[in-house]
Amino acid sequence: MTGGKGSCACGKTKYTFSGDPVMTAICHCLDCRKLSSSAFSTALLVPSSNFHFEAGAPVKTVDLQHHIDGIDMTPHFCGNCGSWMCKTADDDRFRGMHIVMAGTLDTEEGQDSKVTAPQAELWTKYRLDWVKPLDVKQCVGFE
């Protein structure tokens, strides 16, 4: 996958990124579960210099200072419909990166195969029992 574009549910917040994602991962941490309203989130790690919201996009941010790992996360939402678009973090492992929610990627029918498959599962100690592990690197935290 070289570059991509995405949007929220209402279409008012759009973004593009260039280049390949550094990594794609599934995260089972409690924050991702709550923010995604799901059992886990799937995200692409993209250098911030390659990621751009469309001019005028109604982006809203919220500072989360309670991540289990002690890092500050800043989720970015569409200010109109509330779709969770991406997040940034103050931790050295994520500094200079946008963590883009894979569900916001705009793909056309038959193009989903171009989305990079996850290379790791993070925070597996919080994985729900009914979610089966993928055959990828399994990480207890953000290793």
Phi, psi and chi 1 to 4 in degrees:
 res  aa     phi    psi   chi1   chi2   chi3   chi4
   1 MET       -  115.0  167.2  179.7 -146.0      -
   2 THR  -110.8  107.3  -59.6      -      -      -
   3 GLY    71.9  168.0      -      -      -      -
   4 GLY  -175.1  176.4      -      -      -      -
   5 LYS  -143.0  157.6   61.7 -178.6 -179.1  172.2
   6 GLY  -154.9  171.2      -      -      -      -
   7 SER  -156.6  167.1   59.8      -      -      -
   8 CYS   -84.5 -178.3   63.2      -      -      -
   9 ALA   -66.1  -34.8      -      -      -      -
  10 CYS   -90.1  -12.2   73.4      -      -      -
  11 GLY    85.9    1.9      -      -      -      -
  12 LYS   -84.7  -21.0  -69.0 -169.2  176.1 -173.9
  13 THR  -113.6  119.2  -61.2      -      -      -
  14 LYS  -129.1  154.6  -62.7  178.0 -178.0  179.5
  15 TYR  -144.1  164.2   65.2   82.7      -      -
  16 THR  -136.5  156.5   59.2      -      -      -
  17 PHE  -144.2  151.5   67.2   89.2      -      -
  18 SER  -111.2  159.4   58.1      -      -      -
  19 GLY    78.3  178.9      -      -      -      -
  20 ASP   -86.7  146.2  -69.5  -33.5      -      -
  21 PRO   -61.8  147.1  -19.8   30.2      -      -
  22 VAL   -67.5  -35.4  173.4      -      -      -
  23 MET  -163.6  155.1  174.2 -176.2 -143.0      -
  24 THR  -125.2  133.4  -57.7      -      -      -
  25 ALA  -145.6  157.0      -      -      -      -
  26 ILE   -99.8  134.7  -72.6  176.8      -      -
  27 CYS  -119.8  130.3 -173.8      -      -      -
  28 HIS  -105.4    8.5  -60.7  -81.8      -      -
  29 CYS   -62.4  158.1   82.3      -      -      -
  30 LEU   -64.9  -35.4  -59.5  177.2      -      -
  31 ASP   -63.1  -46.9  -77.5  -18.1      -      -
  32 CYS   -63.1  -37.6  -78.6      -      -      -
  33 ARG   -63.5  -43.6  -73.9  173.4   44.8 -173.3
  34 LYS   -69.8  -44.8  -67.1 -152.6  178.9  -87.9
  35 LEU   -64.4  -36.2  -73.3  165.6      -      -
  36 SER   -89.4   -9.0   67.1      -      -      -
  37 SER    54.5   38.7  -58.8      -      -      -
  38 SER  -144.9 -179.5 -173.2      -      -      -
  39 ALA   -74.3  -20.1      -      -      -      -
  40 PHE  -167.7  169.6   54.4   85.6      -      -
  41 SER  -119.0  157.0   68.7      -      -      -
  42 THR  -121.2  127.2  -53.3      -      -      -
  43 ALA  -138.9  154.2      -      -      -      -
  44 LEU  -111.8  133.4  -65.8   80.5      -      -
  45 LEU   -92.2  114.3 -166.4   61.1      -      -
  46 VAL  -123.6  132.6  174.6      -      -      -
  47 PRO   -56.0  134.0  -25.9   35.3      -      -
  48 SER   -58.0  -32.2  -64.9      -      -      -
  49 SER   -67.0  -17.8   59.5      -      -      -
  50 ASN   -99.3   -4.2  -64.5   -6.3      -      -
  51 PHE  -110.9  133.4  179.5   90.6      -      -
  52 HIS  -145.3  127.4  -55.5  -77.1      -      -
  53 PHE   -76.1  146.7  -80.7  111.1      -      -
  54 GLU   -63.5  140.9 -168.6  174.2   87.3      -
  55 ALA   -53.9  133.6      -      -      -      -
  56 GLY    84.7    0.1      -      -      -      -
  57 ALA   -63.6  134.5      -      -      -      -
  58 PRO   -80.4   69.9   30.4  -34.3      -      -
  59 VAL   -84.4  133.6  178.9      -      -      -
  60 LYS  -119.1  138.2  177.9  177.9  172.0   69.2
  61 THR  -119.0  154.8   60.5      -      -      -
  62 VAL  -135.8  133.3  178.1      -      -      -
  63 ASP   -89.0  119.6 -173.0   31.3      -      -
  64 LEU  -105.5  115.6  -64.3 -179.5      -      -
  65 GLN  -108.7   22.6  -61.9  179.8  -10.1      -
  66 HIS  -124.0   20.1   58.4   77.7      -      -
  67 HIS   -58.8  142.3 -169.2  -84.8      -      -
  68 ILE   -56.7  -26.3 -165.5  154.1      -      -
  69 ASP   -85.9   -1.4 -154.0   23.9      -      -
  70 GLY    83.2    6.7      -      -      -      -
  71 ILE   -95.9  154.6   62.1  177.6      -      -
  72 ASP   -87.5  125.9  -72.8  -11.2      -      -
  73 MET  -110.5  142.9  -68.3  -84.8 -173.9      -
  74 THR  -123.1   97.7  -56.6      -      -      -
  75 PRO   -73.6  146.5    7.4   -3.7      -      -
  76 HIS  -116.1  125.6  -58.1 -112.8      -      -
  77 PHE  -120.3  159.0  -57.6   91.9      -      -
  78 CYS   -70.4  126.7  170.6      -      -      -
  79 GLY   -70.6  -10.5      -      -      -      -
  80 ASN   -96.5  -57.6 -172.8   58.3      -      -
  81 CYS  -101.2  -13.8   69.1      -      -      -
  82 GLY    87.8    4.3      -      -      -      -
  83 SER   -58.9  136.2  -66.6      -      -      -
  84 TRP   -81.4  114.0 -179.1   28.0      -      -
  85 MET   -93.1  -47.8  -53.6  -61.4  -67.7      -
  86 CYS  -166.1 -179.0   63.8      -      -      -
  87 LYS  -149.2  159.7   62.0 -175.7  172.2 -177.9
  88 THR  -126.3  164.3   52.5      -      -      -
  89 ALA  -144.2  155.7      -      -      -      -
  90 ASP   -88.2   -1.8   71.5  -15.7      -      -
  91 ASP   -77.8  144.4 -172.4   82.3      -      -
  92 ASP   -54.9  -32.7  -74.2  -20.1      -      -
  93 ARG   -67.7  -21.0  -64.4  166.9  -72.3 -172.0
  94 PHE  -121.7   -1.6  -57.9  107.1      -      -
  95 ARG   -62.2  134.7 -166.5  164.5  -77.9  120.5
  96 GLY    79.5   14.9      -      -      -      -
  97 MET  -127.6  150.3  -63.5  -74.7  171.6      -
  98 HIS  -110.1  131.9  -89.5   66.5      -      -
  99 ILE   -98.3  102.1  -56.2  161.9      -      -
 100 VAL   -93.8  129.1 -179.3      -      -      -
 101 MET   -72.8  121.5  -60.0  -59.8  101.0      -
 102 ALA   -61.8  -28.8      -      -      -      -
 103 GLY   -67.3  -14.2      -      -      -      -
 104 THR   -90.4   -7.9   65.0      -      -      -
 105 LEU   -63.4  137.1  -70.8  167.9      -      -
 106 ASP   -89.3  114.0  -69.4  -23.1      -      -
 107 THR  -127.9  146.3   54.8      -      -      -
 108 GLU   -92.1  160.8  -63.5  176.7   24.4      -
 109 GLU   -50.8  130.4 -173.3  174.5  -16.8      -
 110 GLY    84.7   -4.2      -      -      -      -
 111 GLN  -100.6   -4.5  -62.4  -64.3  -49.3      -
 112 ASP   -58.1  -26.9  -71.0  -21.6      -      -
 113 SER   -65.9  -14.6   62.3      -      -      -
 114 LYS   -80.4  -12.6  -68.6 -172.7  176.8 -172.5
 115 VAL   -75.3  125.9  176.3      -      -      -
 116 THR   -61.4  128.5  -53.4      -      -      -
 117 ALA   -67.7  150.6      -      -      -      -
 118 PRO   -58.2  141.5  -21.8   31.8      -      -
 119 GLN  -103.6   -9.3  -66.9  125.4   -7.8      -
 120 ALA  -157.0  157.8      -      -      -      -
 121 GLU  -116.5  127.7  -74.1 -169.1   76.5      -
 122 LEU  -105.8  151.0  -50.4  174.7      -      -
 123 TRP    55.8   47.0  -67.3   97.4      -      -
 124 THR   -64.9  -19.9   55.8      -      -      -
 125 LYS   -66.7  -14.7   65.0 -176.9  178.5 -179.9
 126 TYR  -104.1    4.3  -65.0  110.3      -      -
 127 ARG   -63.2  132.5 -179.4  176.5   36.3 -133.2
 128 LEU   -66.0  146.1  -63.1  176.2      -      -
 129 ASP   -56.6  -33.5  -69.4  -18.8      -      -
 130 TRP   -82.8   -7.4   54.3  -94.4      -      -
 131 VAL   -89.4  118.3  177.0      -      -      -
 132 LYS   -83.5  139.4  -57.5  -59.1  177.4 -147.8
 133 PRO   -62.8  144.2  -13.1   22.4      -      -
 134 LEU   -83.2  164.0  -64.3  176.0      -      -
 135 ASP   -86.3   64.6 -172.9   20.3      -      -
 136 VAL  -139.0  175.1  -63.6      -      -      -
 137 LYS   -57.2  131.3 -177.9  177.9  179.0 -177.3
 138 GLN  -106.1  124.0  -59.2  -68.5  -55.3      -
 139 CYS  -123.1  132.0  -55.6      -      -      -
 140 VAL   -69.6  -31.4  176.8      -      -      -
 141 GLY  -136.2 -132.8      -      -      -      -
 142 PHE  -100.1   45.3  -75.4  133.1      -      -
 143 GLU   -62.3      -  -69.0  108.8   40.0      -
